Amino acid sequence: MNQQTGSKINATHNYWGPVQTEEQVTLRIYDFKDDGNKAAVDYWPFLSSPNPNDVFYDAIRLPIIGANCTLGSTDIVYNFTLDAAGSCTQYRVTSSISVNTGVTLTILPGVTLKFDEGKSLLVDGILIARGTPNQPIIFTSTITNPLKYWSGITFSSLR
């Protein structure tokens, strides 16, 4: 389904088959995280079985930061900060990022986000990214081919 970039489909409280992790659910959905031109699908919380009286998976979710500072399968639902203080100063974004309504993503000075081809950042909430002359914040592509860049940052509304 093609939707206007920045739109969101509400698919919460659904059963996605025999899955036990959020990653397994995301593998069943082709949306904004896979193609920045598609709508984002909000699927959290989701049912653990087809019985609507069963338990929802509704634990605290934080962005998945994997090996080699990879940031993927990310639907940010709680305030979160990316910093350059630990072992990660550069993060590779392998799946589009969505910042939910009412949530703040803060990116501290010195952080570089390198987006894979076609991946993007959708901000329904708040993005705070204030670099300094000595520690800029850089949003860029992992690919040097100008025809295959990342898809940019989309704000669902401007204040």
N, C-alpha and C positions, 0 to 999 in steps of 0.2 A: 504494500500500500504506500503510495507516494503521498506525503503530506508536506505542507509548508514547513520549511526549516524552522525549528523553534517550537513546534507544536508537540504535545504529549498525549499519548493514548493511555487511558486509565484501564489497566488490566489487573488491578489488585484483587486479592482474595479469591484467586482462581487456582485450580489444580492443574499442574503442568506435567502430570504423569509421574512415574516412580522416580522422583528425584529427592535428594537429601541435602543438596547444597545449592547456594545461589549460582555458582558457576555452572552447574548442570542446567539450571533454568535458563541462563543467558545463552547457552548453546542451542536452545530451542527457539530463540527469538531473533529475527533479523530486523534490526531497527537502526536508530541513530548511532549506536555504538559500532555498528558494522559499516554503515554508510551515512556520512554526515548530511546527506540530502533526504534521509527518511525521518519520520517522526520518532521521538523517543517513546519507549513503552515502559510505563511505571507498573511493575509487577510485584512490588513488595508492600505488604506481607503477602505470602502465598500459602495455599492449603497444603497440608501434608498427605491428604488422601482425597478421593472424590466426595467423601462425606462432608458436607458443609459444617457439621458439628465438631469435626476433628480439629486438632491443634493447628494454628497458623505458625509458620516460621516468621517470627517477628523479633529477632534478636538485634542488638546494636550492630550496625554495619559500618565498617570503615573502608576506605579505598584499599584495594589490594595492591600492595607494593611487593613485587616478586624479586627474584634473583636479578642481579645486575641493575637494580633500580628501575625495574619495569613497572609501569602503572597501567593496569588494564582492568576490564570488566568493572567499570567504576560508575556507580550511581551514588553520588554523595548525598546522604540523607541527614548527616549530623555535621556541625561545624568542624572544619578540618584545616590544618595548616601544613603546608609543604615548606621545608626549610633546607638550607644547605649546610647545616651544622654537623650532621652525621656523615656516614660514608657516601651518601647520595647528594651530589650537587647538580647532576644532570639526570633527569627522569625521561625514560623512553615511554611514550604513550602509545600502546598497541591497540587500544579500543577507545572509542570516543568517550568523553567524560561529560556527565550531566550533573549540574549543581541544582538540587531541588529547591522549590519555593521555601522561603523562610530559613535557608541554610547559607552559611558564609564559607567560601573557600578563600583562605588567605595564603598568598604565596610570598614568602619572605625574600629579601634581597639576596642575590647570588644564585638563585635557582634558574636552571634552564630546563624547559619542557620541549622535547623533540618528539613531534607527532609523526606516526607512520602515515603513509599515503591515504588520503581520504578521511582521516580521523580528525575530530574537532572537539571543541569545548562549547557546550550549551549551558548557558547560565539563566536559570529561572529564579535563582536566589541572588546572592551578592558575591561579587568577585573583588577582592582587595589584593592588588599587586602593585606595590610601590618600591621600585628599585632605587638605587643610588648611583651617582656617577662612577663610583669604584666597584659597586656590586649591582649591576643591572639585572633585571629579570628578562630572560629571553624566551620567546615563543618562536619555534622554528620547525623545520621539517627534518626527518631523518634521511630524506632523499634529496639529491642535488639536481635531479632532472626537473626543470621548471614546469613540465607538463604533468607532473605527478606530486604536487605539493599537498600538504595537509589542507583541511577545509576551513580553518580559521576559528574565530570565536563568534558565537551568536548569542545575543541577549534577547530574551523573550519579551522584555519590555524595558523601556528607559524611564528613569525617574527624573 
